[in-house]
Structures are given as structure tokens and as C-alpha cells.
Amino acid sequence: MKLVDCQFYVVKNQCPMKGGPHWYLVKLVSDDGIEGWGEMWWNGLSPQTFIKIAEEVADRFVMGQSPFHVEKMFQRFFKQVCFQHSDLTKMGIWSGLEVACWDIQGKASNRPVYELLGGLVNDKLRSYSYIYPEDPEANHMELWANPEAVAKRALDYVDQGFTAIKLDPVDIDQEGIAPPWHASLPVLERAEKTIAAIRDAVGGKCDIIIGTHGQYTAASAVRFISRMEKYDPLWFEEPVPPENPTQMARVNAVTRVPVAAGERLTTKYELASLMTGGAADIIQLDLGGVGGLLEAKKIAGMAEAFHMQITPHFWAGPVMYAAQSQLAACSPNFIIQEVIERMDGFHAELVKNPFIWDEGYMRPSELPGLGIEIDEKKVSEHSLDIS
């Protein structure tokens, strides 16, 4: 079997606050007509530039190859394009192409991908969502800064069945200056009021996850999390910028709250630094950046050896979620899957078979490949013309 065609789609997300402004989908086709879908992520370039790079990568390293030879293709790409040290843009492209190969493998074998990666371990996936406003046009950061309003909204998620929710209670954007920053006392006090209000509202029914997007210096992170320990968060996410595991380890060493990190790191080589240096307790890998399903499975196995759990980071389109659910389903050290609410918004419009929500859990699909059937007509209707 050989790959003979590749098509890219830039889908305009109808609700950009839930998964980003664009979803970059890719369809690979084998010489016997089997189609596989992937999704590329971590793009800071224009759609035209990003797709141009993706087209070259596909032409050089994927076309004419067997979709079963993902390891060999990755090794060639990693050596010739990344020079054995990659970034999120390159790995975002590769991850989408690699996932599409797995989709073809599963369909050719008439098996879900998780059966090809070790077999089903988790028949339901505990899930969490960011807290979003009821109004899809509203700014979620403004909601998170309002303790009473966000606590009320958190209860809505509990009523829907969620047993964990996430928010970033801190807003310390320094007008374009890259973090780390030091949070002021008023910012810390407001953040604590927000988390306290949520805990008071949900009690012990729901875990609270604090996502801070690598904003702090290590000293400021320690100052912040010392206020939060009494509210028993499930984890403290990216307390410092992810490229410095030594500073992150300083934070992890002094807090009782588990530290989660890894969404902006690529390949097993970068994720390993979180494990060996004591920087994190939970590996928050992103399939859209690490290099695809095989690389993610390797990372999950490495984490297992350190008695660490994994949680796939998700802020993208439906194909990315479908791929992440395959990894979560076959990983014994999986803890929880990020979703966007119940995956029943615009994500669901692009697939013919709905995602299965079950009272706080997502059910892995039993269909072959990634377990979804893309509605290509809908995808085309919502895609940009990048010719």
C-alpha cells in the first residue's frame, strides 16, 4: 500500500474561543482508495504559509510511502527538516500527517487505532472542560475574573456531569512582553477569590484545574500556589514557561499541588526533561505538537516508568480530539482528557457520527481508524480558499 494523494483544508471555526480560529485538516489517500484524516496544529503563521510548508513536507516525506511505515518517515523528517531538534510548527505539520497514516492503518485493518497501539485499557475517559460563558460571543477571561459569575457557571458544568473543570484565574498580560512575569498582590488576591468561590460552590463534587499558561517567574508561581493549596486543585498547569524545567522543578519541590506541563514541548526528547528533573507530576502532552500518535505513545510509556500520569491537552478541531481519544484509550497511566464542553458544538457538525458523552466521561469509538467519519461536504463548506 502506498500514499498517492494529499489534500489540506483550513476550516474556519464558527466559535473561535472554543478551539482556535482555524482547524487545519489533512486527508491522505492510499493507492487502494482508503482515506485517512489528520489535524495539524500549533500554527503561528498565516494559513497560506502554513499550508505551503505542509505541502512540501507531504511531498518530500509522505507521498509514495506506506502508511504503515510511520517510524521510518518520522526519522527521515526529523533528521532532514528538524536537524534532530524541532519546534511546534514543524511538529504540528508532522503530527497531522502521521495521525492520518494511523487512520488509514486502522481502516485497512478494520480496527480502532487503539487496538494497534496495545489494545483497549480505558473503555471510558474521564473528561474536563474549560469554563466557557453561556454566550458564545462573550470573553471567557472576563468571566474567569468575576468570582461570583464563574462560580455560578461552574455549577452548570457539574449539572452536566463534569467532575473536573479548568480556568486561568490570572490576567497579567504585559502588553506583548513575553513571560515570565511577576503577579502583583491585587492580581493574586482576585485569583484567590475566584478559586475560593468555585470551591465553595462545587464543594467536593468537582475537581478544579488551574491553568496558568507559563506566565509566572518561579518565585511568583510559588507565591501564587501557596494561596491555592487550601482549595485542593487537581493540578497547577505550566507554572513557568515550559523551556526551563529547572525553574519548574523549583516550584514543584515546594508545593503539595501536582504540577502538570508539556503541552508546548515536542518529541520524547523535550518531554523527558520534565520526568528526569522532577519538574512535573503529570505529563500534559499535545498530539498536535509531539510528533503524532507513535511519538505520544512512547512518551506515555516513558512517563509510566516514572509512575507519572498523562493528560492529553486539547484546543483544536474534531480530528485532533479523535486521535487523542485513541491514545487515552490505550494508555494505562491516563488520568483525564481535555474536551471542549461535551464536544457537541461545531466539532460535532463536521463528523457524521456524534462523539459519545456519558456523565463526565467520553466513550472511545469502536469504529475503525480514528473512529470518526468526516462530513467532507461540511468541511468544504466551512473551509477557506487558500489557492
WOBEL-V421636 format. One record per residue. N is the residue number from 1. SS is DSSP state (hx for helix, st for strand, lp for the rest). Layout:
# WOBEL-V421636
n->[N:N]
ss->[SS:SS]
This chain:
# WOBEL-V421636
n->[1:2:3:4:5:6:7:8:9:10:11:12:13:14:15:16:17:18:19:20:21:22:23:24:25:26:27:28:29:30:31:32:33:34:35:36:37:38:39:40:41:42:43:44:45:46:47:48:49:50:51:52:53:54:55:56:57:58:59:60:61:62:63:64:65:66:67:68:69:70:71:72:73:74:75:76:77:78:79:80:81:82:83:84:85:86:87:88:89:90:91:92:93:94:95:96:97:98:99:100:101:102:103:104:105:106:107:108:109:110:111:112:113:114:115:116:117:118:119:120:121:122:123:124:125:126:127:128:129:130:131:132:133:134:135:136:137:138:139:140:141:142:143:144:145:146:147:148:149:150:151:152:153:154:155:156:157:158:159:160:161:162:163:164:165:166:167:168:169:170:171:172:173:174:175:176:177:178:179:180:181:182:183:184:185:186:187:188:189:190:191:192:193:194:195:196:197:198:199:200:201:202:203:204:205:206:207:208:209:210:211:212:213:214:215:216:217:218:219:220:221:222:223:224:225:226:227:228:229:230:231:232:233:234:235:236:237:238:239:240:241:242:243:244:245:246:247:248:249:250:251:252:253:254:255:256:257:258:259:260:261:262:263:264:265:266:267:268:269:270:271:272:273:274:275:276:277:278:279:280:281:282:283:284:285:286:287:288:289:290:291:292:293:294:295:296:297:298:299:300:301:302:303:304:305:306:307:308:309:310:311:312:313:314:315:316:317:318:319:320:321:322:323:324:325:326:327:328:329:330:331:332:333:334:335:336:337:338:339:340:341:342:343:344:345:346:347:348:349:350:351:352:353:354:355:356:357:358:359:360:361:362:363:364:365:366:367:368:369:370:371:372:373:374:375:376:377:378:379:380:381:382:383:384:385:386:387]
ss->[lp:lp:st:st:st:st:st:st:st:st:st:st:lp:lp:lp:lp:lp:lp:lp:lp:lp:st:st:st:st:st:st:st:st:st:lp:lp:lp:lp:st:st:st:st:st:st:lp:lp:lp:lp:lp:lp:hx:hx:hx:hx:hx:hx:hx:hx:hx:hx:hx:hx:hx:hx:hx:lp:lp:lp:lp:lp:lp:lp:lp:hx:hx:hx:hx:hx:hx:hx:hx:hx:hx:hx:lp:lp:lp:lp:lp:lp:lp:hx:hx:hx:hx:hx:hx:hx:hx:hx:hx:hx:hx:hx:hx:hx:hx:hx:hx:hx:hx:hx:hx:lp:lp:st:hx:hx:hx:hx:lp:lp:lp:lp:lp:lp:lp:lp:st:st:st:st:st:st:lp:lp:lp:lp:lp:lp:lp:lp:lp:hx:hx:hx:hx:hx:lp:lp:hx:hx:hx:hx:hx:hx:hx:hx:hx:hx:hx:hx:hx:hx:lp:lp:lp:st:st:st:st:lp:lp:lp:lp:lp:lp:lp:lp:lp:lp:lp:lp:lp:st:lp:lp:lp:hx:hx:hx:hx:hx:hx:hx:hx:hx:hx:hx:hx:hx:hx:hx:hx:hx:hx:lp:lp:lp:lp:st:st:st:st:st:lp:lp:lp:lp:st:lp:hx:hx:hx:hx:hx:hx:hx:hx:hx:hx:hx:hx:hx:hx:lp:lp:lp:st:st:st:lp:lp:st:lp:lp:lp:lp:hx:hx:hx:hx:hx:hx:hx:hx:hx:hx:lp:lp:lp:lp:st:st:st:lp:lp:lp:lp:lp:hx:hx:hx:hx:hx:hx:hx:hx:hx:hx:lp:lp:lp:lp:lp:st:st:lp:lp:lp:hx:hx:hx:hx:lp:lp:hx:hx:hx:hx:hx:hx:hx:hx:hx:hx:hx:hx:hx:lp:lp:lp:st:st:lp:lp:lp:lp:lp:lp:lp:hx:hx:hx:hx:hx:hx:hx:hx:hx:hx:hx:hx:lp:lp:lp:lp:st:lp:lp:st:st:st:lp:lp:lp:lp:lp:lp:hx:hx:hx:hx:lp:st:lp:lp:lp:lp:st:st:st:lp:lp:st:st:st:lp:lp:lp:lp:lp:st:lp:lp:lp:lp:st:lp:hx:hx:hx:hx:hx:hx:lp:st:lp:lp:lp:lp]
